[in-house]
Amino acid sequence: MLPEWLDADRLSIALVGGIASLVVAAIVVLRWMRRLALAVLISVVLIGVAAVLAVQWSGLRDCQETCSCDVFGRTVQVPSNPLCGPDRIDPGRIDVDIDIDTG
């Protein structure tokens, strides 16, 4: 049983106010969630792009030894690398004579 002061008119106003409050709260939550979802989506995309670039960069560092560099499927020439090109230096054939004077 409801108290005497809570008649049908007041209860109707309270219910309409509660419904309106819930609708406003739902709109606020949906806007916040959309912004949050968009921020998460953009962050995931940026992290993915950074990971792809890191893999390409790692491959570019390693390929300088093999003289065969590809970045995103495109051949890249390595300038100023004495191990590559027509003036190639074979590091296996370099004799190093070190004379240490302990005197």
C-alpha positions, 0 to 999 in steps of 0.5 A, a space after each residue: 500500500 502506498 502512503 496517503 500523500 502519494 496519490 495517482 497524480 504525484 506518482 504519475 509525475 514521479 514516473 514521468 520524471 524517472 523515465 525522463 531522467 533515465 532517457 537523459 542518462 542513457 543519452 549521456 552514457 551512449 555519447 560517452 561510450 561512443 567517444 570511448 569506443 572511438 578513442 579505443 578504436 583510434 588507439 588500436 589503429 595507431 598501435 597497429 600502424 606503429 607495429 607494422 612500421 616497427 616490423 619494416 624498420 627491423 627488416 630494413 636494419 637486418 637487410 643492410 647485411 644481405 644487400 637486399 632490402 624491401 620495405 612494403 614490397 618495394 626494393 630499396 637500395 642501400 647507399 654507402 654500404 661497402 658490403 653492397 654494390 660493384 665495389 663490394 668488400 668481402 669482410 671474410 677476406 679482410 686480414 687484420 694485423 694488430 701489433 700491440 706494443 706492451 713496452 
